[in-house]
Amino acid sequence: MKELFVKKIKCNNTVTLAEAGHLLEMQAVTNPIDILNWKQYSYRPDLKFRIGHVKDEIWLKFYVIEKNILAKETHINGAVYKDSCVEFFISFDNENYYNCECNCIGTIHLAHGKGRDNRKFVDPEIIKKIEIESSLGNQPFAEKHGNFEWEMMIRIPVECFAYDKIKLLDGMKATANFYKCGDDTSEPHFVTWNPVKTENPDYHRPEYFGKIYFE
Protein backbone atom coordinates (compact mmCIF):
# COMPACT_ATOMS: atom_id res chain seq x y z
CA MET A 1 0.00 0.00 0.00
CA LYS A 2 1.38 3.37 -1.03
CA GLU A 3 1.64 6.30 1.34
CA LEU A 4 1.39 9.97 0.43
CA PHE A 5 2.31 13.04 2.43
CA VAL A 6 0.09 16.05 1.65
CA LYS A 7 2.10 19.18 2.23
CA LYS A 8 0.54 22.24 3.82
CA ILE A 9 1.04 24.99 1.27
CA LYS A 10 2.43 28.25 2.58
CA CYS A 11 0.43 31.26 1.46
CA ASN A 12 -0.24 34.56 3.18
CA ASN A 13 -3.81 35.35 2.22
CA THR A 14 -6.68 34.49 -0.08
CA VAL A 15 -5.32 33.56 -3.51
CA THR A 16 -6.84 33.07 -6.94
CA LEU A 17 -7.02 29.62 -8.52
CA ALA A 18 -4.13 30.51 -10.84
CA GLU A 19 -2.03 31.66 -7.88
CA ALA A 20 -2.93 28.48 -6.00
CA GLY A 21 -1.73 26.42 -8.95
CA HIS A 22 1.56 28.30 -9.00
CA LEU A 23 2.08 27.83 -5.25
CA LEU A 24 1.29 24.14 -5.56
CA GLU A 25 3.87 23.74 -8.30
CA MET A 26 6.47 25.56 -6.23
CA GLN A 27 5.91 23.62 -3.03
CA ALA A 28 4.53 20.13 -3.83
CA VAL A 29 6.13 17.22 -5.69
CA THR A 30 4.60 15.32 -8.61
CA ASN A 31 3.32 11.78 -8.14
CA PRO A 32 2.79 9.33 -11.02
CA ILE A 33 -0.45 7.53 -11.78
CA ASP A 34 0.99 4.67 -13.79
CA ILE A 35 -0.30 1.28 -12.65
CA LEU A 36 -2.06 -0.96 -15.17
CA ASN A 37 -4.01 -3.56 -13.20
CA TRP A 38 -5.92 -5.27 -16.01
CA LYS A 39 -4.19 -6.93 -18.96
CA GLN A 40 -7.11 -6.41 -21.32
CA TYR A 41 -6.60 -2.64 -21.02
CA SER A 42 -2.99 -2.00 -21.97
CA TYR A 43 -3.09 1.66 -22.98
CA ARG A 44 -1.45 3.91 -20.41
CA PRO A 45 -1.61 7.69 -20.79
CA ASP A 46 1.19 9.65 -19.15
CA LEU A 47 -0.26 11.05 -15.94
CA LYS A 48 1.01 12.86 -12.86
CA PHE A 49 -0.53 14.89 -10.06
CA ARG A 50 0.40 17.27 -7.29
CA ILE A 51 -1.60 17.58 -4.08
CA GLY A 52 -1.43 20.01 -1.17
CA HIS A 53 -3.73 21.66 1.33
CA VAL A 54 -4.33 24.95 3.11
CA LYS A 55 -6.23 24.31 6.34
CA ASP A 56 -9.72 23.94 4.84
CA GLU A 57 -9.03 23.26 1.15
CA ILE A 58 -7.45 20.47 -0.87
CA TRP A 59 -5.47 21.66 -3.88
CA LEU A 60 -5.01 19.12 -6.65
CA LYS A 61 -3.43 19.45 -10.08
CA PHE A 62 -3.36 16.79 -12.78
CA TYR A 63 -1.01 16.66 -15.79
CA VAL A 64 -2.13 14.41 -18.65
CA ILE A 65 -0.63 13.33 -21.98
CA GLU A 66 -2.91 11.05 -24.02
CA LYS A 67 -3.80 10.08 -27.58
CA ASN A 68 -7.54 10.72 -27.56
CA ILE A 69 -9.58 13.32 -25.73
CA LEU A 70 -13.35 13.36 -25.34
CA ALA A 71 -15.66 15.68 -23.40
CA LYS A 72 -19.42 15.19 -23.80
CA GLU A 73 -20.75 15.45 -20.25
CA THR A 74 -21.70 18.94 -19.05
CA HIS A 75 -24.10 18.13 -16.20
CA ILE A 76 -22.91 18.04 -12.58
CA ASN A 77 -22.96 14.45 -11.26
CA GLY A 78 -23.31 13.13 -14.81
CA ALA A 79 -21.39 10.24 -16.41
CA VAL A 80 -18.02 12.00 -16.64
CA TYR A 81 -16.14 8.67 -16.47
CA LYS A 82 -17.07 8.01 -20.09
CA ASP A 83 -15.04 11.06 -21.17
CA SER A 84 -11.33 11.74 -20.69
CA CYS A 85 -11.52 11.75 -16.93
CA VAL A 86 -9.34 12.08 -13.82
CA GLU A 87 -10.59 10.91 -10.44
CA PHE A 88 -9.80 11.32 -6.75
CA PHE A 89 -11.42 8.99 -4.20
CA ILE A 90 -10.93 9.70 -0.48
CA SER A 91 -12.14 8.30 2.83
CA PHE A 92 -11.86 10.18 6.10
CA ASP A 93 -13.39 7.51 8.36
CA ASN A 94 -12.25 4.19 6.79
CA GLU A 95 -15.89 3.34 6.20
CA ASN A 96 -17.38 5.72 3.65
CA TYR A 97 -15.60 7.48 0.80
CA TYR A 98 -16.11 10.28 -1.70
CA ASN A 99 -15.60 9.77 -5.43
CA CYS A 100 -14.62 13.07 -7.03
CA GLU A 101 -14.53 12.59 -10.80
CA CYS A 102 -13.74 15.34 -13.34
CA ASN A 103 -13.81 15.13 -17.09
CA CYS A 104 -11.24 17.09 -19.05
CA ILE A 105 -13.44 20.21 -19.32
CA GLY A 106 -14.08 20.36 -15.59
CA THR A 107 -17.52 18.75 -15.23
CA ILE A 108 -17.64 17.28 -11.71
CA HIS A 109 -19.27 14.18 -10.26
CA LEU A 110 -19.13 13.94 -6.44
CA ALA A 111 -20.87 11.30 -4.32
CA HIS A 112 -20.49 9.53 -0.97
CA GLY A 113 -21.11 6.08 0.46
CA LYS A 114 -19.64 2.74 1.52
CA GLY A 115 -19.47 1.13 -1.91
CA ARG A 116 -20.47 1.39 -5.55
CA ASP A 117 -24.20 0.99 -4.85
CA ASN A 118 -26.56 3.36 -3.03
CA ARG A 119 -24.27 6.35 -3.25
CA LYS A 120 -25.48 9.78 -2.17
CA PHE A 121 -24.72 12.70 -4.45
CA VAL A 122 -23.35 15.86 -2.94
CA ASP A 123 -25.74 18.75 -3.62
CA PRO A 124 -24.83 20.45 -6.93
CA GLU A 125 -24.99 23.86 -5.22
CA ILE A 126 -22.25 22.69 -2.85
CA ILE A 127 -20.26 21.14 -5.70
CA LYS A 128 -20.26 24.53 -7.44
CA LYS A 129 -17.98 25.78 -4.65
CA ILE A 130 -15.21 23.64 -6.12
CA GLU A 131 -12.97 25.80 -8.29
CA ILE A 132 -11.66 24.02 -11.35
CA GLU A 133 -9.87 25.05 -14.51
CA SER A 134 -8.72 22.95 -17.43
CA SER A 135 -6.26 23.97 -20.12
CA LEU A 136 -8.80 22.49 -22.58
CA GLY A 137 -11.46 25.03 -21.55
CA ASN A 138 -14.99 24.19 -20.42
CA GLN A 139 -16.91 23.56 -23.64
CA PRO A 140 -17.90 20.01 -24.73
CA PHE A 141 -16.40 18.41 -27.83
CA ALA A 142 -16.45 15.15 -29.76
CA GLU A 143 -13.44 12.86 -29.61
CA LYS A 144 -10.19 14.23 -31.02
CA HIS A 145 -7.30 12.01 -32.08
CA GLY A 146 -3.61 12.79 -31.94
CA ASN A 147 -1.29 13.60 -29.06
CA PHE A 148 -2.69 15.92 -26.45
CA GLU A 149 -1.31 17.47 -23.28
CA TRP A 150 -3.67 19.01 -20.78
CA GLU A 151 -3.65 20.18 -17.18
CA MET A 152 -6.38 20.60 -14.61
CA MET A 153 -6.25 22.58 -11.36
CA ILE A 154 -8.86 21.80 -8.69
CA ARG A 155 -9.52 23.54 -5.38
CA ILE A 156 -11.89 21.63 -3.06
CA PRO A 157 -13.22 23.32 0.11
CA VAL A 158 -13.76 20.87 2.97
CA GLU A 159 -17.46 21.81 3.05
CA CYS A 160 -17.79 19.86 -0.22
CA PHE A 161 -17.15 16.72 1.81
CA ALA A 162 -20.66 17.33 3.00
CA TYR A 163 -21.24 14.05 4.85
CA ASP A 164 -18.31 14.64 7.20
CA LYS A 165 -17.83 17.47 9.65
CA ILE A 166 -14.33 18.58 8.72
CA LYS A 167 -13.13 22.02 9.77
CA LEU A 168 -9.38 21.78 9.23
CA LEU A 169 -7.24 19.26 7.37
CA ASP A 170 -4.12 19.88 9.48
CA GLY A 171 -2.81 16.60 10.88
CA MET A 172 -5.61 14.46 9.45
CA LYS A 173 -5.13 10.91 8.21
CA ALA A 174 -7.17 9.48 5.37
CA THR A 175 -7.07 6.83 2.64
CA ALA A 176 -7.33 7.62 -1.06
CA ASN A 177 -6.67 6.61 -4.63
CA PHE A 178 -6.15 8.56 -7.84
CA TYR A 179 -7.28 7.37 -11.24
CA LYS A 180 -7.50 8.05 -14.96
CA CYS A 181 -10.13 6.56 -17.24
CA GLY A 182 -11.96 7.13 -20.50
CA ASP A 183 -14.61 4.47 -21.00
CA ASP A 184 -16.00 5.84 -24.28
CA THR A 185 -12.70 6.89 -25.85
CA SER A 186 -11.19 4.94 -28.75
CA GLU A 187 -8.75 3.32 -26.33
CA PRO A 188 -10.57 2.70 -23.05
CA HIS A 189 -8.10 2.78 -20.18
CA PHE A 190 -7.98 2.32 -16.44
CA VAL A 191 -4.86 3.56 -14.68
CA THR A 192 -4.39 3.84 -10.92
CA TRP A 193 -2.02 5.35 -8.35
CA ASN A 194 -2.34 2.53 -5.81
CA PRO A 195 -2.79 -1.02 -7.17
CA VAL A 196 -6.32 -2.44 -7.41
CA LYS A 197 -6.34 -6.23 -7.26
CA THR A 198 -9.70 -7.05 -8.80
CA GLU A 199 -10.44 -9.24 -11.83
CA ASN A 200 -12.05 -6.40 -13.77
CA PRO A 201 -11.69 -2.61 -13.56
CA ASP A 202 -13.32 -1.34 -10.38
CA TYR A 203 -12.38 1.95 -8.75
CA HIS A 204 -14.98 1.65 -6.00
CA ARG A 205 -12.76 -0.56 -3.85
CA PRO A 206 -11.65 1.36 -0.75
CA GLU A 207 -9.74 -1.67 0.52
CA TYR A 208 -7.17 -0.80 -2.16
CA PHE A 209 -6.80 2.87 -1.23
CA GLY A 210 -3.39 4.12 -0.14
CA LYS A 211 -2.70 6.03 3.05
CA ILE A 212 -2.42 9.80 3.00
CA TYR A 213 -1.28 12.15 5.73
CA PHE A 214 -2.08 15.85 5.84
CA GLU A 215 0.76 17.94 7.28
C-alpha positions, 0 to 999 in steps of 0.5 A: 500500500502506497503512502502519500504526504500532503504538504501544507502549502504556505500562502499569506492570504486568499489567492486566486485559482491561478495563484494556488496552482503556482504555489502548488507547483512551487511547493509540492512534488509530482506523483505518477499515476501509472499502474495498469491492473488489467491486462485487457486494457494495456493503454497507459496515458502519461499522468502525474498529479500534485496535491497540497492543502491549506487548512480547509481546502485540498489543492489538486493538479493533474497533468495528462498526456494522451492520444484521444480526448473526449468531453461530452458530459456537461451536467454536474454528477453526470457520467463523466467517467465516459469522457477523458476523466481524472478521479480522486477517491478519499475516505476520512473515516475508513468506512465511507468514501467520496468519489470526485470525478472530473472530465477534461473540461471540468464537469464534476461528479461527487458522491459519498457512500460505503461502496459502488451501490446506493451512493449519495450525491453531494448537492450540486450547489455545494459542488459549485464551490469547487474551483476548477480550470482545465487547459482544454477550456470548459466547452464540450467536444467530440473525440479528437485524435492525436497527441494531447497534453492538458492540465487541470487545477482543482480547489476543493473546500472541505465543506464539499465533503458534506457528509463529514464534519471537517473544519481543518485538514491539518494533521488528518489521516485518510485513505485515497486513490487517484485514477484516470479513465476514459470508457467511451474513448477509442482506447478505453483505459484504467490507470491507478495510483495505488494497485487495485487487485480485482479481476475487472476494472473497479475503482470503488474498492476502498480496501485498495486505497493508499494512506495519506497524511495531511501535514 
